């Protein structure tokens, strides 16, 4: 009971710190706030790390994440919870249950959407397909073509949400599987260039779907120092327009706050990633006045 009380107290304090960066009194009553919560590369880490762990003592755990998410949703019902891939692989839970537990727990947390990482093929595309009934949330991937596979028609390129009159479009991007994942694991899945796809999808979401906020769930990596021109989140932001937020994965990059990059038209794009293993929960707030985005800010909350 003491441990539960301690966790609740710590959670309340952490959430308060995460929300205190903005003076809400500076906004009028017509201001609308959209909160985006996100994870990436959780890699089947269900339990917290032990208190004697050398790097992450007493951190993480999906139960603690659930407490944080509930507190933030209570503060702002206009919240989305997203995941940027590599849900599978990393603990015996995956080896034994094959992803069933991960999807069931994420469903209990009421995740809204996720994209697919390379390790989500570790039991083959059939293994991923077999676990989809346990996921009460959808998957998006715009540059993976699943024609002639068991996932054909089950993974959409994008999905839209409506929160307090604000329309939000979210699309997914995945890393090139060739050379990274054995061909027998992803079968006939074909890969299309992420930046080209992102240019098309973000235009559709902004101009055709009339989205007020466009988010990319990316599993292509934040940046590669040894290959500066390689497809990554930073280069994606600079080469495209219409994207407001890129939620990244794959490189296990911890960003203490979102990176701000300029797109091809000189507009601000936020890029965020929260390391790995469920140690942190990403939080990005967008503020709208009369349907126009006026301000945004982000933080990481330790779990």
C-alpha positions, 0 to 999 in steps of 0.5 A, spaced: 500 500 500 505 504 501 508 503 494 502 504 491 501 511 495 508 513 493 507 511 485 500 515 485 504 521 489 510 521 484 505 521 478 501 527 480 508 531 482 511 529 475 504 530 471 504 537 475 511 539 472 510 536 465 504 541 465 507 547 468 511 550 463 505 554 460 501 559 463 494 557 461 491 564 464 494 567 457 489 564 453 482 566 452 476 561 453 476 559 446 482 556 446 482 549 444 488 544 447 490 538 444 494 533 447 498 528 444 501 522 448 506 517 445 511 511 446 516 508 441 520 502 442 517 499 448 520 492 446 515 488 450 517 491 457 511 490 461 514 490 468 519 496 471 526 495 471 528 492 478 531 497 483 538 495 483 538 495 475 545 499 473 542 504 468 534 504 469 533 503 477 525 502 478 523 506 472 518 504 467 512 499 467 506 499 463 502 500 470 505 506 471 504 508 464 497 507 465 496 511 471 500 517 468 495 517 461 489 516 466 491 523 469 493 527 463 486 524 460 483 527 466 486 533 465 484 534 458 479 529 455 482 531 448 488 527 448 491 521 443 495 516 445 500 513 439 506 508 439 511 509 433 513 501 433 517 496 435 512 494 440 515 486 440 521 483 442 525 484 448 523 480 454 520 473 455 513 476 455 514 476 447 518 469 447 512 466 450 506 470 448 508 472 441 505 479 442 498 477 445 500 480 452 503 487 449 496 488 445 492 486 450 495 491 455 495 497 450 488 496 449 487 496 456 490 503 456 486 505 450 491 507 445 488 510 439 493 508 434 500 505 432 505 504 426 509 498 425 516 497 427 521 492 424 521 488 430 514 487 430 515 482 424 520 478 429 514 472 429 513 473 421 508 477 418 503 471 420 505 472 427 503 479 427 497 478 423 495 472 429 495 477 434 491 483 431 485 481 434 488 482 441 489 490 439 483 494 440 486 500 436 488 501 429 495 500 425 497 505 420 503 504 415 503 508 408 509 506 405 509 499 406 505 495 401 501 489 404 498 487 397 499 479 397 500 478 404 495 476 410 495 484 412 492 486 406 487 491 407 488 491 415 493 496 415 491 503 413 495 509 410 492 514 415 487 515 420 483 521 422 480 523 429 476 529 431 477 532 438 473 538 440 472 540 433 479 539 431 481 534 426 487 530 426 490 526 421 495 521 423 499 517 418 505 512 419 512 510 416 516 504 416 524 503 415 526 499 409 526 492 411 531 489 406 537 487 409 534 489 416 529 483 417 529 476 413 525 476 407 521 470 410 519 474 415 515 480 411 514 476 405 511 480 399 511 486 403 514 492 399 517 498 401 516 505 398 520 511 399 518 514 406 519 522 404 515 521 397 509 518 400 509 523 406 509 528 401 503 525 398 499 523 404 501 530 408 498 534 402 491 529 402 490 530 410 491 537 409 488 539 403 483 533 402 481 531 409 482 538 411 486 536 417 488 542 422 493 538 425 498 532 421 502 527 425 507 522 422 508 516 426 515 514 424 519 508 425 525 510 420 530 513 425 531 520 428 538 521 425 544 517 422 551 521 423 555 516 419 550 517 413 547 524 414 543 524 407 539 517 409 532 517 410 530 519 417 526 524 421 530 530 421 531 529 413 523 528 412 521 534 416 526 538 412 524 535 405 516 536 406 510 540 408 504 540 412 507 536 417 506 539 424 509 533 428 513 527 427 513 522 433 519 517 431 522 511 433 527 505 431 534 509 433 532 509 441 533 516 441 532 520 447 530 527 446 529 531 453 524 536 449 522 536 441 527 538 436 524 544 432 526 543 425 523 548 419 520 544 413 521 546 406 516 552 406 520 555 413 514 552 417 516 549 424 515 542 425 516 538 432 520 532 432 520 527 438 522 521 440 522 518 447 528 513 447 526 506 449 523 500 453 517 505 456 522 509 460 518 515 458 512 518 456 512 523 450 507 529 451 506 534 446 500 540 447 498 544 441 493 550 442 488 552 437 484 559 436 478 559 431 481 553 428 488 555 427 494 553 431 497 558 435 502 555 440 505 548 441 510 545 446 512 538 449 516 535 454 518 528 457 515 524 463 519 519 466 515 513 468 
